[in-house]
Amino acid sequence: MVFAAIVPLTSAAEDLPASTGSAPVVTSGETSARQPQSLRDGLRSGDKLNLAFYESLASVEDRWTGSRGTVPWNFYQRPELTGEYVVEADGTISLPLLGRFPVRGLPPADVEAIILPSYESLVGRKGFVDVVRIEHQPIYITGPVRNPGSFQYVDGMTVLHAVAQAGGMTAKTIEPWQSVEITRQIERLKAGLADLKRLASRTEVLRAKRDSVQIASIGTPVLGPDPDAQQLLDDETWQRQLVTTSKDAQSSAYAKSVTDAQADLDLRQARVGNYDATIRVRQDRLASIENLAKNKLVTSIELTRAQSELTESEDRKQQAVIDVESAKQRLAAAKQDVERDRIERKIELEKSAADAERGLSTALKTTESDLEIFRSMVSSKDTADVEFEIVRPGPNGVIVEPATEETVLQPGDLIKVH
């Protein structure tokens, strides 16, 4: 029979009281029934256990030489195994030389039962294992309480108990440091509102430019009536006009390049026409001189000169045709520059408008967040407005669930007070 009892840690058998007489044999069921509630509950991950290992000095036969029903006390502690162990996340405890044992959900008496066979097999004789759960994981509390932090868990503990241990809810009076934070928050709000109005003005100007519409007043739809709205619009319009003026100058240069290229092409095409007329005249002259040469009316020198002049005109026309093709290429390149400039300006305007809209959206969210923070700083909520959430580790991850003051806590719970 295995005996399990909750005993203080000792380093030797002489620290234990000697048996002075017969003692009733206590069954494991009776022992569990007499244990406190904290020792009958199942173990959880994070629980710390103190295990004490003992082995019998007497042989198996000697254990029963005494009177029936007495408990033998001739055993001593094994300090290399005795110590504190933590139930790990997977629900096991790791014991040196013995291995891992699944203990999550088991009462301490069952832990003794599953460890004892391995222990007796290790030491080669009868032994005893005493289990004492020394503490649970602490509970944690955050939020508007006087002393947020971690606190020792007690069986049956509720959210209200945790708030009480944390010193209760914070006082409604504003502390000096809170006044400083409120002042800083006001300054952040002012800066945020100024940035918001500036971005709203820029967005409206860019939208109007992009969509080719009149600039509307931003005061009413975005921020309500604002005497500075028109001035902000004028400033942003002037800034955009500077950009537009610079880009207009570049566009004008591209347009002038197209005009110049077209004029050059027209001139070179006219030269080709002139060369065509000259060639026709010289072809007729050459034909006349050839007829005269047949009749011996002109010398061969005149005929050679006429042929040379015709060849020269044809060569010049060929060069003029080449020049026309070059002029056409320059004109096409100039037109491409104009088209590229138009597309780039359109893309730049659309991108600037989109960036301004995103910036405005971000500024709105930031201002709303800062305003909410400011309201929470200056508001005086009573306890009826307090809300609780419990963040609890579960087998499949963290669980977040609402709670009330009467919600019973578990070890390791995090209470968030809102």
C-alpha positions as CSV (number, residue, x, y, z in Angstrom):
1,M,0.0,0.0,0.0
2,V,1.2,3.5,-0.9
3,F,0.8,6.3,1.7
4,A,0.6,10.0,0.5
5,A,0.6,12.9,2.9
6,I,1.3,16.6,2.8
7,V,4.4,17.1,4.9
8,P,7.0,19.8,5.3
9,L,10.3,19.4,3.4
10,T,12.9,17.6,5.5
11,S,16.4,16.5,4.7
12,A,16.5,13.3,6.9
13,A,14.2,10.8,8.5
14,E,15.0,12.0,12.1
15,D,13.1,15.2,11.5
16,L,9.9,13.2,11.2
17,P,7.9,12.3,14.4
18,A,8.3,8.7,15.5
19,S,5.3,6.4,15.7
20,T,4.2,6.1,19.3
21,G,1.4,3.7,18.8
22,S,-1.0,2.2,16.4
23,A,-2.5,4.6,14.0
24,P,-5.6,4.0,11.8
25,V,-4.9,3.3,8.2
26,V,-6.2,6.1,6.1
27,T,-7.5,5.2,2.6
28,S,-6.6,7.4,-0.4
29,G,-10.3,8.3,-0.8
30,E,-10.5,9.5,2.8
31,T,-7.2,11.4,2.4
32,S,-8.5,13.2,-0.7
33,A,-11.7,14.1,1.1
34,R,-9.9,15.7,4.0
35,Q,-7.6,17.8,1.8
36,P,-8.3,21.5,1.2
37,Q,-10.2,22.5,-1.9
38,S,-6.9,23.9,-3.4
39,L,-5.4,20.4,-3.2
40,R,-8.4,18.6,-4.7
41,D,-8.6,20.8,-7.8
42,G,-7.0,19.7,-11.0
43,L,-3.6,21.1,-11.9
44,R,-3.2,23.8,-14.5
45,S,-0.3,24.9,-16.7
46,G,1.9,27.3,-14.7
47,D,1.2,25.7,-11.3
48,K,4.3,25.2,-9.1
49,L,4.5,21.9,-7.3
50,N,6.8,20.9,-4.5
51,L,7.5,17.2,-4.7
52,A,9.2,15.3,-1.8
53,F,10.6,11.8,-2.6
54,Y,11.3,9.2,0.1
55,E,12.4,5.6,0.0
56,S,12.0,2.8,2.6
57,L,15.1,1.6,4.4
58,A,13.5,-1.7,5.5
59,S,12.8,-4.7,3.3
60,V,9.4,-5.5,2.1
61,E,9.1,-8.2,4.8
62,D,10.2,-5.9,7.6
63,R,7.5,-3.4,6.8
64,W,4.8,-5.8,8.1
65,T,6.5,-7.1,11.2
66,G,4.8,-4.5,13.4
67,S,1.2,-4.6,14.5
68,R,-1.4,-4.6,11.7
69,G,-2.5,-1.1,10.7
70,T,0.7,0.8,11.8
71,V,2.6,3.0,9.4
72,P,6.3,2.4,9.1
73,W,8.4,5.6,9.5
74,N,11.8,4.1,8.6
75,F,12.4,6.0,5.3
76,Y,14.5,8.9,4.2
77,Q,14.3,11.7,1.7
78,R,16.0,11.7,-1.7
79,P,17.2,15.4,-2.0
80,E,18.3,15.0,-5.6
81,L,14.7,14.6,-6.7
82,T,12.9,16.6,-4.1
83,G,12.2,20.1,-5.2
84,E,10.0,22.6,-7.0
85,Y,8.5,21.7,-10.4
86,V,6.4,23.8,-12.8
87,V,3.5,22.4,-14.9
88,E,4.6,23.4,-18.4
89,A,2.5,24.7,-21.2
90,D,1.9,21.1,-22.6
91,G,0.5,20.0,-19.2
92,T,3.6,18.0,-18.1
93,I,6.2,18.1,-15.5
94,S,9.8,17.0,-16.2
95,L,11.5,15.1,-13.4
96,P,15.2,14.3,-13.5
97,L,15.9,10.6,-14.1
98,L,12.2,9.9,-14.3
99,G,11.1,11.7,-17.4
100,R,7.9,13.6,-18.2
101,F,4.5,13.0,-16.7
102,P,1.2,14.5,-17.9
103,V,-0.5,16.1,-14.9
104,R,-2.8,18.8,-16.2
105,G,-6.2,18.3,-14.8
106,L,-5.1,15.8,-12.2
107,P,-5.4,16.3,-8.4
108,P,-2.2,16.0,-6.5
109,A,-3.1,12.5,-5.2
110,D,-3.3,11.2,-8.8
111,V,0.0,12.8,-9.5
112,E,1.6,10.8,-6.7
113,A,0.0,7.7,-8.2
114,I,1.5,8.1,-11.7
115,I,4.9,9.1,-10.5
116,L,5.4,6.5,-7.8
117,P,5.8,3.4,-10.0
118,S,8.6,5.0,-12.1
119,Y,10.3,6.2,-8.9
120,E,10.1,2.8,-7.2
121,S,11.5,1.2,-10.4
122,L,14.4,3.7,-10.3
123,V,15.4,3.2,-6.7
124,G,14.6,-0.6,-6.6
125,R,12.6,-0.5,-3.4
126,K,9.4,0.8,-1.9
127,G,9.0,4.6,-1.8
128,F,6.7,7.5,-1.0
129,V,5.9,10.7,-3.0
130,D,4.5,13.7,-1.2
131,V,2.9,16.4,-3.4
132,V,2.2,20.0,-2.2
133,R,0.9,22.6,-4.6
134,I,2.6,25.7,-3.4
135,E,1.2,28.3,-5.7
136,H,-0.8,29.1,-8.9
137,Q,0.1,31.5,-11.6
138,P,-0.6,35.0,-10.5
139,I,-3.4,37.1,-12.0
140,Y,-2.7,40.4,-13.7
141,I,-4.7,43.6,-13.8
142,T,-4.3,46.7,-16.0
143,G,-6.3,49.9,-16.6
144,P,-7.5,52.7,-14.3
145,V,-6.7,51.0,-11.0
146,R,-4.5,52.4,-8.3
147,N,-1.8,49.7,-8.4
148,P,-1.9,47.7,-11.7
149,G,0.3,44.7,-11.8
150,S,0.3,41.0,-10.8
151,F,-1.3,39.5,-7.6
152,Q,-1.3,36.1,-6.0
153,Y,-4.2,33.9,-7.1
154,V,-6.6,32.5,-4.5
155,D,-9.2,29.9,-5.2
156,G,-12.6,31.4,-5.9
157,M,-11.1,34.8,-6.7
158,T,-13.4,37.2,-8.7
159,V,-12.8,40.3,-10.8
160,L,-13.9,42.4,-7.9
161,H,-11.4,40.8,-5.6
162,A,-8.6,41.6,-8.1
163,V,-9.7,45.2,-8.3
164,A,-9.7,45.4,-4.5
165,Q,-6.2,43.9,-4.4
166,A,-5.1,46.6,-7.0
167,G,-6.3,49.3,-4.6
168,G,-9.6,50.0,-6.3
169,M,-10.4,52.3,-9.2
170,T,-8.3,55.5,-9.6
171,A,-9.6,58.7,-8.1
172,K,-11.5,61.1,-10.3
173,T,-9.4,64.1,-9.4
174,I,-6.8,65.2,-11.9
175,E,-3.3,64.9,-10.7
176,P,-0.6,67.4,-11.6
177,W,1.0,65.0,-14.1
178,Q,-2.4,64.5,-15.7
179,S,-2.8,68.3,-16.1
180,V,0.6,68.3,-17.9
181,E,-0.6,65.5,-20.2
182,I,-3.9,67.2,-20.9
183,T,-2.0,70.4,-21.9
184,R,0.2,68.4,-24.2
185,Q,-2.8,66.7,-25.7
186,I,-4.4,70.1,-26.3
187,E,-1.3,71.2,-28.2
188,R,-1.3,68.0,-30.2
189,L,-4.9,68.6,-31.0
190,K,-4.2,72.2,-32.2
191,A,-1.3,71.1,-34.4
192,G,-3.4,68.2,-35.7
193,L,-6.3,70.5,-36.6
194,A,-4.1,73.0,-38.3
195,D,-2.5,70.2,-40.4
196,L,-6.0,68.8,-41.1
197,K,-7.2,72.2,-42.4
198,R,-4.1,72.6,-44.6
199,L,-4.5,69.1,-46.1
200,A,-8.2,69.7,-46.7
201,S,-7.4,72.9,-48.6
202,R,-4.7,71.2,-50.6
203,T,-7.0,68.3,-51.4
204,E,-9.8,70.6,-52.6
205,V,-7.4,72.6,-54.8
206,L,-6.0,69.4,-56.4
207,R,-9.4,67.9,-56.9
208,A,-10.6,71.0,-58.6
209,K,-7.5,71.1,-60.8
210,R,-7.8,67.4,-61.7
211,D,-11.5,67.4,-62.4
212,S,-11.5,70.9,-64.1
213,V,-14.1,72.3,-61.7
214,Q,-14.4,75.3,-59.5
215,I,-12.8,75.2,-56.1
216,A,-15.5,74.7,-53.4
217,S,-15.3,76.0,-49.9
218,I,-13.9,73.4,-47.5
219,G,-15.1,75.0,-44.3
220,T,-18.6,73.5,-44.0
221,P,-18.1,69.9,-45.3
222,V,-14.8,69.2,-43.5
223,L,-14.4,71.3,-40.4
224,G,-17.5,73.4,-40.1
225,P,-17.5,77.2,-40.7
226,D,-14.0,78.4,-40.5
227,P,-12.9,82.0,-41.1
228,D,-9.4,80.8,-42.2
229,A,-10.7,78.4,-44.9
230,Q,-10.6,81.0,-47.7
231,Q,-7.1,82.1,-46.8
232,L,-5.9,78.4,-46.7
233,L,-7.5,77.9,-50.1
234,D,-5.8,80.9,-51.5
235,D,-2.4,79.8,-50.2
236,E,-2.7,76.3,-51.6
237,T,-4.0,77.7,-54.9
238,W,-0.9,80.0,-55.1
239,Q,1.4,77.1,-54.3
240,R,-0.2,75.0,-57.0
241,Q,0.0,77.9,-59.4
242,L,3.8,78.0,-59.0
243,V,4.0,74.3,-59.9
244,T,1.7,74.8,-62.9
245,T,3.7,77.8,-64.1
246,S,6.9,75.9,-64.1
247,K,5.3,73.0,-65.9
248,D,3.6,75.3,-68.4
249,A,7.0,76.8,-69.4
250,Q,8.3,73.3,-70.0
251,S,5.2,72.4,-72.1
252,S,5.6,75.6,-74.1
253,A,9.2,74.6,-74.9
254,Y,8.0,71.3,-76.1
255,A,5.2,72.9,-78.2
256,K,7.8,75.3,-79.7
257,S,10.0,72.4,-80.7
258,V,7.0,70.9,-82.6
259,T,6.4,74.2,-84.4
260,D,10.1,74.6,-85.3
261,A,10.3,71.0,-86.5
262,Q,7.2,71.4,-88.6
263,A,8.6,74.6,-90.2
264,D,11.9,72.9,-90.9
265,L,10.1,70.0,-92.5
266,D,8.0,72.3,-94.7
267,L,11.2,74.2,-95.8
268,R,13.0,71.0,-96.8
269,Q,9.9,69.6,-98.6
270,A,9.8,72.9,-100.6
271,R,13.5,72.4,-101.5
272,V,12.7,68.9,-102.9
273,G,10.0,70.5,-105.0
274,N,12.4,73.1,-106.3
275,Y,15.0,70.4,-107.2
276,D,12.3,68.5,-109.1
277,A,11.5,71.6,-111.2
278,T,15.2,72.2,-111.8
279,I,15.8,68.6,-112.8
280,R,12.9,68.8,-115.3
281,V,14.3,72.0,-116.9
282,R,17.8,70.5,-117.1
283,Q,16.5,67.2,-118.6
284,D,14.8,69.2,-121.4
285,R,18.0,71.3,-122.0
286,L,20.0,68.1,-122.1
287,A,17.6,66.6,-124.7
288,S,17.9,69.7,-126.8
289,I,21.7,69.8,-126.7
290,E,21.8,66.1,-127.6
291,N,19.8,66.8,-130.7
292,L,22.1,69.6,-131.6
293,A,25.1,67.5,-131.0
294,K,23.7,64.9,-133.5
295,N,23.6,67.6,-136.1
296,K,27.1,68.7,-135.2
297,L,25.8,72.1,-134.1
298,V,27.3,72.0,-130.6
299,T,30.5,70.6,-129.3
300,S,30.9,67.7,-127.0
301,I,32.0,70.1,-124.3
302,E,28.5,71.6,-124.2
303,L,26.9,68.2,-124.0
304,T,29.1,67.1,-121.2
305,R,28.4,70.3,-119.2
306,A,24.6,69.8,-119.6
307,Q,24.9,66.2,-118.4
308,S,27.0,67.3,-115.4
309,E,24.4,69.9,-114.4
310,L,21.6,67.4,-114.5
311,T,23.6,64.9,-112.4
312,E,24.3,67.6,-109.9
313,S,20.6,68.5,-109.6
314,E,19.7,64.9,-109.1
315,D,22.3,64.5,-106.3
316,R,21.1,67.6,-104.5
317,K,17.5,66.3,-104.7
318,Q,18.6,63.0,-103.2
319,Q,20.2,64.8,-100.3
320,A,17.1,67.0,-99.9
321,V,15.0,63.9,-99.7
322,I,17.3,62.5,-96.9
323,D,17.0,65.8,-95.1
324,V,13.2,65.6,-95.3
325,E,13.2,62.2,-93.7
326,S,15.4,63.5,-90.9
327,A,13.1,66.5,-90.4
328,K,10.1,64.1,-90.2
329,Q,11.9,62.1,-87.5
330,R,12.6,65.3,-85.5
331,L,9.0,66.4,-85.8
332,A,7.8,63.0,-84.6
333,A,10.2,63.1,-81.6
334,A,9.0,66.6,-80.7
335,K,5.3,65.5,-80.8
336,Q,6.2,62.5,-78.6
337,D,7.8,64.9,-76.1
338,V,4.6,66.9,-76.1
339,E,2.4,63.8,-75.6
340,R,4.8,62.5,-72.9
341,D,4.7,65.8,-71.1
342,R,0.9,65.8,-71.2
343,I,0.7,62.3,-69.7
344,E,3.3,63.1,-67.1
345,R,1.4,66.2,-66.0
346,K,-1.8,64.3,-65.8
347,I,-0.2,61.5,-63.8
348,E,1.5,64.0,-61.5
349,L,-1.8,65.8,-60.8
350,E,-3.6,62.5,-60.1
351,K,-0.9,61.3,-57.9
352,S,-0.7,64.5,-56.0
353,A,-4.5,64.5,-55.5
354,A,-4.5,60.9,-54.3
355,D,-1.6,61.6,-51.9
356,A,-3.5,64.6,-50.5
357,E,-6.6,62.5,-50.1
358,R,-4.7,59.8,-48.3
359,G,-3.0,62.4,-46.1
360,L,-6.4,64.0,-45.3
361,S,-7.9,60.6,-44.4
362,T,-4.9,59.8,-42.1
363,A,-5.1,63.3,-40.5
364,L,-8.8,62.9,-39.9
365,K,-8.2,59.5,-38.1
366,T,-5.3,60.9,-36.1
367,T,-7.4,64.0,-35.0
368,E,-10.3,61.8,-34.1
369,S,-8.0,59.5,-32.1
370,D,-6.4,62.5,-30.3
371,L,-9.8,64.0,-29.6
372,E,-11.0,60.7,-28.1
373,I,-7.8,60.5,-25.9
374,F,-8.5,64.1,-24.8
375,R,-12.1,63.3,-23.9
376,S,-11.0,60.2,-21.9
377,M,-8.5,62.4,-20.1
378,V,-11.0,65.0,-19.0
379,S,-14.1,62.8,-18.5
380,S,-15.0,61.7,-15.0
381,K,-16.5,58.2,-15.4
382,D,-18.1,56.6,-12.4
383,T,-17.9,52.9,-11.6
384,A,-21.1,52.1,-13.5
385,D,-19.3,52.9,-16.7
386,V,-16.4,50.5,-16.0
387,E,-16.0,47.5,-18.2
388,F,-13.9,44.5,-17.8
389,E,-12.2,42.0,-20.2
390,I,-10.4,38.8,-19.3
391,V,-7.5,37.7,-21.5
392,R,-7.1,34.0,-20.8
393,P,-4.6,31.6,-22.3
394,G,-6.4,28.6,-23.8
395,P,-5.4,25.4,-25.5
396,N,-5.7,27.0,-29.0
397,G,-4.4,30.4,-28.2
398,V,-5.4,33.5,-26.2
399,I,-9.1,34.0,-25.5
400,V,-10.5,37.5,-24.8
401,E,-14.0,37.6,-23.3
402,P,-16.1,40.2,-21.4
403,A,-16.4,39.9,-17.7
404,T,-18.3,41.3,-14.7
405,E,-17.3,42.0,-11.1
406,E,-18.6,38.5,-10.2
407,T,-16.7,36.6,-12.9
408,V,-14.6,33.9,-11.2
409,L,-10.9,34.1,-12.3
410,Q,-8.5,31.4,-13.2
411,P,-4.7,31.4,-12.6
412,G,-2.9,33.4,-15.2
413,D,-5.9,35.6,-16.2
414,L,-5.2,39.2,-17.3
415,I,-8.0,41.6,-16.3
416,K,-8.3,44.7,-18.6
417,V,-10.2,47.5,-17.0
418,H,-11.8,50.0,-19.3
